[in-house]
Amino acid sequence: METKSRSLLKALVWQVIGFVSMVSVGLVITGSLKAGGTMAAVNSGLGFVVYLVYERVWSRVAWGQMLRS
C-alpha cells in the first residue's frame, strides 16, 4: 500500500503536467490565455480531487498485487 504522502505527491505532479497541457489547449482553441487558464484551473481542481480519491481506493484493492516475501 502506498503512503498518503506518496499518493499526494503523485497527484500534484500529475496535475501540474495536466494544467500546463490544458492551458496550452485552451489557448490554441480560444486564443485567450485567460480562458485557457480558467478552463485549466477548473479542470485541475476537479481532477486533483478525483485522482486522489481514485488512487486511495485502488490502494485498498488487493486484486492483482504481488505479495512481497
Secondary structure, DSSP 8 states (H G I E B T S, - for coil): ---HHHHHHHHHHHHHHHHHHHHHHHHHHHS-HHHHHHHHHHHHHHHHHHHHHHHHHHHT--TT-----
